[in-house]
């Protein structure tokens, strides 16, 4: 083989250009050794959606062929306990995709590292605001899932039932739908304390809808306000009407919605995308609307964070850098439905036409509020446990809402 000065110069030039290219393209670093990044997320277990989300982020391996992404799939009900235990033992995934409450707990415990380098030069939207804690960026937004009222359009049309704008109308329309189509459940909703983490987040839409803030102007916890009593009373009224399938878990209710057996539900955009994917009920037959309350509701926020125990922190942050690029965000948009992402990537017209429920979620996300109590982000679930125990007492024992919330307030005053 020829090895002339000109060939040696050519090869040297190619080598320099290759290094320069690798440095210029996000996600491709200087190190080319084999790397495995473990990414934990409960969504990997979601039917169809999990597969689509994974396919979106797996595109990273095309620009960083030395990197292998590995799923760590943990059921949502076990996610917080398992991740907390593993992190406490110095183990766990390299990247965790977690609900906002768990994210704050992980950051507060010192389990996450600064990932600010991944966001340099990126125009992040407001969904990333809570990822910055005390001036350090520990998280970037994965998805924001607002809540809305969803409904089975053919079932409502058959019953001649209207899309409700009040709780009283919700009960009436749900009963009409069940009466017209035997086997149809009127309204799907979490209602059991054994699903506390999901129930309290769902219930925040009822609370916010009635004007609840959970703190007064001085930051003092106040859970027995007239607004809170009104919200609990409305939920009691709905539960007592018989339109909720008592005892059914939320996964069971979502499955029944997919099978065309539920008229209404209040769910977040992620849960609705799950219902609309791969079931008997076509996505075009699902409607979306504002919840039957006066004020805006809640959203669930999910963050990505990098573990301090990770041995591939640098490569993990490079992956996050790539995830914030336009091609990656567009790929994630296709798999995320109407969830708000870290950057403003709009839902396409074709998607909105095929999924007529989606635009309602996009609109509601503009005014929705975090499920966490400002100033008490790490303690929110502990605080809401007392509130939800009061709600459970009201719906199961026919207790007076004001009395039950007064008891919760007294307990909270002693502990916080």
C-alpha positions as CSV (number, residue, x, y, z in Angstrom):
1,X,0.0,0.0,0.0
2,X,1.2,3.4,-0.8
3,X,2.2,5.6,2.1
4,X,3.3,8.8,0.3
5,X,3.6,12.1,2.1
6,X,0.4,13.3,0.4
7,X,-1.5,10.2,1.6
8,X,-0.2,10.7,5.2
9,X,-1.2,14.4,5.0
10,X,-4.7,13.3,3.7
11,X,-5.2,10.8,6.6
12,X,-4.1,13.3,9.1
13,X,-6.6,15.9,7.8
14,X,-9.4,13.3,7.9
15,X,-8.5,12.5,11.5
16,X,-8.6,16.2,12.5
17,X,-11.9,16.7,10.8
18,X,-13.4,13.6,12.4
19,X,-12.4,14.9,15.9
20,X,-13.8,18.3,15.0
21,X,-17.1,16.8,13.8
22,X,-17.5,14.6,16.9
23,X,-16.9,17.7,19.1
24,X,-19.5,19.8,17.2
25,X,-22.3,17.3,17.2
26,X,-24.2,17.0,20.5
27,X,-24.1,13.6,22.0
28,X,-20.8,12.6,20.4
29,X,-17.9,13.0,22.7
30,X,-14.3,12.4,22.5
31,X,-14.4,9.1,24.4
32,X,-15.3,6.2,22.0
33,X,-15.1,3.4,24.5
34,X,-18.3,1.3,24.9
35,X,-20.7,2.9,27.4
36,X,-24.0,1.7,28.8
37,X,-26.4,4.2,30.2
38,X,-29.2,2.7,32.3
39,X,-32.4,4.8,32.3
40,X,-35.2,4.1,34.8
41,X,-38.9,5.0,33.9
42,X,-42.2,3.4,34.8
43,X,-43.5,4.4,31.4
44,X,-41.4,1.7,29.7
45,X,-44.1,-0.7,30.9
46,X,-47.0,1.3,29.3
47,X,-48.7,-0.6,26.5
48,X,-47.5,0.7,23.1
49,X,-46.6,4.2,24.5
50,X,-43.6,2.7,26.4
51,X,-42.4,1.2,23.2
52,X,-42.8,4.4,21.2
53,X,-41.0,6.5,23.9
54,X,-38.1,4.1,24.0
55,X,-37.9,4.1,20.2
56,X,-37.6,7.9,20.3
57,X,-34.7,8.1,22.7
58,X,-33.0,5.1,21.1
59,X,-32.2,7.3,18.1
60,X,-29.4,8.6,20.3
61,X,-27.5,5.4,19.5
62,X,-27.4,6.5,15.9
63,X,-25.3,9.6,16.7
64,X,-23.4,8.0,19.5
65,X,-22.7,4.4,18.3
66,X,-20.4,3.7,21.3
67,X,-23.4,4.2,23.7
68,X,-25.9,1.5,24.5
69,X,-29.1,2.6,26.3
70,X,-30.6,0.1,28.7
71,X,-34.1,0.2,30.0
72,X,-34.8,-0.1,33.8
73,X,-38.6,-0.6,33.9
74,X,-40.2,-0.3,37.3
75,X,-44.0,-0.3,37.9
76,X,-45.2,3.1,38.9
77,X,-46.6,1.9,42.2
78,X,-43.1,0.7,43.2
79,X,-41.0,3.3,41.5
80,X,-40.4,5.8,44.3
81,X,-39.7,3.1,47.0
82,X,-37.3,1.1,44.7
83,X,-35.4,4.2,43.5
84,X,-35.1,5.6,47.0
85,X,-33.8,2.3,48.3
86,X,-31.3,1.8,45.5
87,X,-30.0,5.4,45.7
88,X,-29.6,5.1,49.4
89,X,-27.5,2.1,48.9
90,X,-25.3,3.8,46.4
91,X,-26.8,1.9,43.5
92,X,-29.6,2.5,40.9
93,X,-29.8,3.7,37.3
94,X,-27.6,6.4,35.7
95,X,-30.7,8.5,34.7
96,X,-34.0,8.5,36.4
97,X,-37.2,9.8,34.8
98,X,-39.4,10.6,37.8
99,X,-42.4,12.4,39.0
100,X,-41.8,15.9,40.4
101,X,-42.3,15.0,44.0
102,X,-39.7,12.2,43.8
103,X,-37.4,14.5,41.9
104,X,-37.4,17.0,44.7
105,X,-36.9,14.3,47.3
106,X,-33.9,12.9,45.3
107,X,-32.4,16.4,44.9
108,X,-32.9,17.1,48.6
109,X,-31.2,13.9,49.6
110,X,-28.2,14.8,47.4
111,X,-28.7,11.9,45.0
112,X,-28.6,14.1,41.8
113,X,-25.8,16.0,40.1
114,X,-25.7,19.4,38.3
115,X,-26.8,18.9,34.7
116,X,-26.7,22.5,33.7
117,X,-24.1,21.8,31.0
118,X,-26.8,20.0,29.1
119,X,-28.9,23.1,28.8
120,X,-26.3,25.6,27.6
121,X,-27.6,27.5,24.6
122,X,-31.0,25.8,24.8
123,X,-34.3,27.8,24.9
124,X,-36.1,25.9,27.7
125,X,-39.7,26.5,28.4
126,X,-41.4,27.1,31.8
127,X,-41.9,23.3,32.3
128,X,-38.2,23.3,33.3
129,X,-38.5,25.9,36.0
130,X,-38.8,23.6,39.0
131,X,-35.8,21.6,37.7
132,X,-33.6,24.5,39.1
133,X,-33.2,24.3,42.9
134,X,-31.2,26.9,44.8
135,X,-29.5,28.0,41.7
136,X,-28.4,24.5,40.5
137,X,-30.1,22.7,37.6
138,X,-30.8,19.1,38.8
139,X,-33.5,18.3,36.3
140,X,-34.8,18.9,32.9
141,X,-38.4,18.4,31.8
142,X,-39.3,15.1,30.3
143,X,-43.1,15.6,30.0
144,X,-45.8,17.7,31.6
145,X,-49.2,16.0,31.6
146,X,-52.1,18.3,32.3
147,X,-55.5,17.0,33.5
148,X,-58.7,17.3,31.5
149,X,-62.2,15.7,31.4
150,X,-62.3,13.0,28.8
151,X,-65.3,11.2,27.4
152,X,-66.5,8.4,25.1
153,X,-68.2,10.3,22.3
154,X,-70.4,7.5,20.9
155,X,-71.7,6.7,24.4
156,X,-72.6,10.3,25.0
157,X,-74.2,10.7,21.6
158,X,-76.3,7.5,22.1
159,X,-77.6,8.9,25.4
160,X,-78.0,12.5,24.1
161,X,-75.9,13.5,27.1
162,X,-74.1,16.8,27.2
163,X,-70.4,17.5,28.0
164,X,-70.7,18.8,31.6
165,X,-69.4,22.1,32.9
166,X,-70.4,21.5,36.5
167,X,-70.2,18.6,38.9
168,X,-74.0,18.4,38.9
169,X,-74.1,18.1,35.1
170,X,-71.3,15.5,35.3
171,X,-73.4,13.3,37.5
172,X,-76.5,13.7,35.3
173,X,-74.6,13.0,32.1
174,X,-72.8,10.0,33.6
175,X,-76.1,8.5,34.8
176,X,-77.7,9.1,31.4
177,X,-74.9,7.3,29.6
178,X,-75.0,4.3,32.0
179,X,-78.7,4.1,31.6
180,X,-78.6,4.1,27.8
181,X,-75.8,1.7,27.3
182,X,-75.8,-1.2,29.8
183,X,-72.4,-2.1,31.2
184,X,-71.1,1.4,30.8
185,X,-69.5,3.0,33.9
186,X,-70.5,6.6,34.5
187,X,-67.2,8.2,35.7
188,X,-63.7,6.8,36.3
189,X,-61.7,8.3,39.2
190,X,-59.2,7.2,41.8
191,X,-60.8,7.0,45.2
192,X,-58.7,4.7,47.4
193,X,-56.0,5.5,49.9
194,X,-53.9,2.5,48.9
195,X,-53.2,4.4,45.7
196,X,-52.2,7.6,47.7
197,X,-49.5,8.9,45.3
198,X,-51.8,8.8,42.3
199,X,-55.0,9.8,44.2
200,X,-53.6,12.9,45.8
201,X,-52.3,14.2,42.5
202,X,-55.6,13.5,40.8
203,X,-57.5,15.2,43.7
204,X,-55.4,18.4,43.3
205,X,-57.5,19.2,40.2
206,X,-60.7,19.1,42.3
207,X,-59.0,21.2,45.0
208,X,-57.5,23.8,42.6
209,X,-60.8,23.8,40.7
210,X,-62.5,25.1,43.8
211,X,-59.7,27.7,44.5
212,X,-57.6,25.8,47.0
213,X,-54.0,26.9,47.7
214,X,-53.2,24.7,50.7
215,X,-51.2,27.6,52.3
216,X,-52.2,31.1,53.3
217,X,-50.4,34.4,52.4
218,X,-47.7,33.8,54.9
219,X,-46.9,30.3,53.8
220,X,-48.8,28.5,56.6
221,X,-50.4,25.3,55.8
222,X,-54.2,25.6,55.7
223,X,-56.1,22.6,54.6
224,X,-59.5,23.4,56.2
225,X,-60.4,26.5,54.2
226,X,-64.0,27.0,52.8
227,X,-62.5,26.2,49.3
228,X,-61.1,22.9,50.5
229,X,-64.4,22.0,52.2
230,X,-66.2,22.8,48.9
231,X,-63.9,20.6,46.9
232,X,-64.2,17.6,49.3
233,X,-68.0,18.1,49.4
234,X,-68.1,18.0,45.6
235,X,-66.1,14.8,45.5
236,X,-68.3,13.3,48.2
237,X,-71.4,14.2,46.1
238,X,-69.9,12.5,43.1
239,X,-68.9,9.4,44.9
240,X,-72.3,9.1,46.7
241,X,-74.1,9.4,43.3
242,X,-72.9,5.9,42.4
243,X,-71.2,6.8,39.1
244,X,-67.7,5.8,40.3
245,X,-66.8,2.0,40.1
246,X,-66.0,1.6,43.8
247,X,-63.0,-0.7,44.4
248,X,-61.6,-0.6,40.8
249,X,-58.0,0.5,40.6
250,X,-57.1,3.2,38.0
251,X,-55.3,0.7,35.7
252,X,-58.5,-1.3,35.7
253,X,-60.6,1.7,35.0
254,X,-58.4,2.8,32.1
255,X,-58.6,-0.7,30.6
256,X,-62.4,-0.5,30.8
257,X,-62.3,2.9,29.1
258,X,-60.2,1.4,26.3
259,X,-62.8,-1.3,26.0
260,X,-65.6,1.3,25.5
261,X,-67.1,0.7,29.0
262,X,-66.6,4.2,30.6
263,X,-68.4,7.4,29.8
264,X,-66.3,10.0,31.6
265,X,-63.0,10.3,33.4
266,X,-60.7,13.0,34.7
267,X,-57.2,12.0,33.7
268,X,-53.9,13.4,32.6
269,X,-52.7,13.5,29.1
270,X,-50.3,10.6,29.6
271,X,-53.1,8.4,30.9
272,X,-55.4,9.5,28.1
273,X,-52.7,8.7,25.5
274,X,-52.5,5.2,27.1
275,X,-56.3,4.8,26.8
276,X,-56.2,6.0,23.2
277,X,-53.4,3.6,22.2
278,X,-54.1,0.1,21.0
279,X,-57.6,-0.4,22.5
280,X,-61.1,-1.1,21.2
281,X,-62.0,2.6,21.5
282,X,-60.6,4.5,18.6
283,X,-58.7,7.7,19.5
284,X,-61.0,9.7,17.3
285,X,-63.9,8.6,19.5
286,X,-62.4,10.1,22.6
287,X,-63.3,13.7,23.5
288,X,-61.5,16.2,25.7
289,X,-62.8,19.2,27.5
290,X,-62.1,21.5,30.5
291,X,-62.9,19.9,33.9
292,X,-66.3,20.8,35.4
293,X,-64.8,23.3,37.8
294,X,-64.5,27.1,37.9
295,X,-60.7,27.3,38.1
296,X,-57.8,25.6,36.3
297,X,-56.6,22.2,37.5
298,X,-53.3,20.4,38.0
299,X,-50.6,18.8,36.0
300,X,-48.1,16.0,36.6
301,X,-44.6,17.0,35.9
302,X,-41.9,14.5,35.1
303,X,-38.1,15.3,35.3
304,X,-34.9,13.6,34.1
305,X,-32.0,13.6,36.6
306,X,-28.6,12.0,36.6
307,X,-27.5,10.0,39.7
308,X,-24.5,11.0,41.7
309,X,-23.7,7.2,41.9
310,X,-23.5,6.9,38.1
311,X,-20.1,5.9,36.8
312,X,-21.0,7.4,33.4
313,X,-22.2,10.9,34.5
314,X,-20.4,12.7,31.6
315,X,-21.9,10.4,29.0
316,X,-25.3,10.7,30.7
317,X,-25.2,14.5,30.5
318,X,-24.2,14.3,26.8
319,X,-27.3,12.2,26.2
320,X,-29.4,14.9,27.9
321,X,-27.7,17.5,25.6
322,X,-28.8,15.5,22.6
323,X,-32.3,15.0,24.0
324,X,-32.8,18.8,24.0
325,X,-31.9,19.1,20.3
326,X,-34.7,19.8,17.8
327,X,-34.6,16.3,16.1
328,X,-34.7,14.6,19.5
329,X,-37.6,16.8,20.8
330,X,-39.5,16.2,17.6
331,X,-39.0,12.4,17.9
332,X,-40.2,12.6,21.5
333,X,-43.2,14.7,20.5
334,X,-44.5,11.9,18.2
335,X,-44.4,9.5,21.1
336,X,-45.6,11.9,23.8
337,X,-48.9,13.0,22.3
338,X,-50.0,16.3,23.7
339,X,-47.7,16.4,26.8
340,X,-45.7,19.6,27.0
341,X,-42.0,18.9,26.5
342,X,-38.8,20.7,27.6
343,X,-38.8,22.9,24.5
344,X,-41.8,24.3,22.6
345,X,-42.5,21.6,20.0
346,X,-46.1,22.0,18.8
347,X,-48.5,19.1,18.2
348,X,-48.9,18.7,14.5
349,X,-52.2,19.4,12.7
350,X,-52.4,15.8,11.6
351,X,-52.0,14.5,15.1
352,X,-54.7,16.8,16.4
353,X,-57.0,15.7,13.7
354,X,-56.5,12.0,14.5
355,X,-56.7,12.6,18.2
356,X,-59.4,15.2,18.8
357,X,-59.0,15.1,22.6
358,X,-55.4,16.3,22.4
359,X,-55.9,20.1,21.8
360,X,-57.8,20.4,25.1
361,X,-54.8,19.2,27.1
362,X,-52.5,21.5,25.3
363,X,-54.7,24.5,26.1
364,X,-55.2,23.4,29.8
365,X,-51.4,23.0,30.3
366,X,-51.1,26.8,29.8
367,X,-52.8,27.5,33.2
368,X,-52.4,24.2,35.1
369,X,-50.6,24.1,38.5
370,X,-48.0,21.7,40.0
371,X,-49.4,19.0,42.3
372,X,-46.7,20.0,44.8
373,X,-47.4,22.6,47.5
374,X,-45.0,25.6,47.0
375,X,-42.5,25.7,49.9
376,X,-43.4,22.2,50.9
377,X,-42.3,20.3,47.8
378,X,-40.5,17.5,49.6
379,X,-43.3,17.2,52.3
380,X,-46.3,17.4,49.9
381,X,-47.1,13.7,50.0
382,X,-46.9,13.6,53.8
383,X,-49.2,16.6,54.1
384,X,-51.6,15.3,51.5
385,X,-51.8,11.9,53.2
386,X,-53.7,13.6,56.0
387,X,-55.9,15.4,53.6
388,X,-56.7,12.3,51.6
389,X,-57.3,10.3,54.8
390,X,-59.9,13.0,55.6
391,X,-61.4,12.6,52.1
392,X,-61.6,8.9,52.5
393,X,-63.3,9.3,55.9
394,X,-65.9,11.6,54.3
395,X,-66.8,9.3,51.4
396,X,-66.7,6.0,53.3
397,X,-68.2,7.1,56.7
398,X,-70.4,10.0,55.5
399,X,-68.3,12.2,57.8
400,X,-68.8,16.0,57.6
401,X,-66.1,17.5,55.3
402,X,-65.5,20.5,57.5
403,X,-65.0,18.3,60.6
404,X,-62.7,15.9,58.8
405,X,-60.5,18.6,57.4
406,X,-60.4,20.4,60.8
407,X,-59.0,17.1,62.2
408,X,-56.4,16.9,59.4
409,X,-55.5,20.6,60.1
410,X,-54.9,19.8,63.8
411,X,-52.6,16.9,62.9
412,X,-50.7,18.9,60.3
413,X,-50.2,21.8,62.8
414,X,-48.5,19.4,65.1
415,X,-46.1,18.0,62.6
416,X,-45.2,20.9,60.2
